[in-house]
Amino acid sequence: MIKIAMTKGRIQKQVTQLLEQAGYDVAPIVNMGRELQITTDDGLQFIFGKANDVVTFLEHGIVDVGFVGKDTLDESDFDDYYELLDLQVGKCYFALAAYPDFRYKIFNRRKRIASKYTAVAKRYFARQQEDVEIIKLEGSVELGPVVGLSDAIVDIVETGNTLRANGLEIIEKISDISTRMIVNKASFKFRKIEIMDLVRSIEHVE
């Protein structure tokens, strides 16, 4: 039996659709109600949780496989896994965004950057060889520049509508995000055949 952790919400719905198209019995998932753990007749056991918890389950060997967004992986310090598949769903991207004058404004101090994804922001500016102050915000990160807390933000962009509604624009695209299938390295060693069967089944979905 392969144990799988899946991020609740949109990823759960998208992966369930892919599994159904790949020929798996997803009725127990669709009809799960308030259950947090289910087993299908295909020999798959699923648990459902928040994105960060999916990584935690994988890190501690509770599950073999995880379906989680690349944004969560990029922000996590856990790296003891193999990324087996880019599902090409849930597409968006990390971007640096600010008011238009950010492009040519001269700063006589460290730039202040607001983000929920502080690890991603730190790595980005480290690559730019630029020393900035990173400010963590958990809610609407766009408020950083709007209220004068920060000069720019690093955030996930899907449509860009919220940025435009607040007068902000994309300064630079940082990296692409989509849902990934990852596997615990130890699990892959002992369950490689079963896990690769699952990967191939999903890959054949058009």
Secondary structure, 3 states (H helix, E strand, C coil): CEEEEEECCHHHHHHHHHHHHCCCCCHHHHCCCCCCEEECCCCEEEEEECHHHHHHHHHCCCCCEEEEEHHHHHHCCCCCEEEEEECCCCCEEEEEEECHHHHCCCCCCCCEEEECCHHHHHHHHHHCCCCCEEEECCCCCCHHHHCCCCCEEEEEECCCHHHHHCCCEEEEEEEEECEEEEEEHHHHHHCHHHHHHHHHHHHCCC
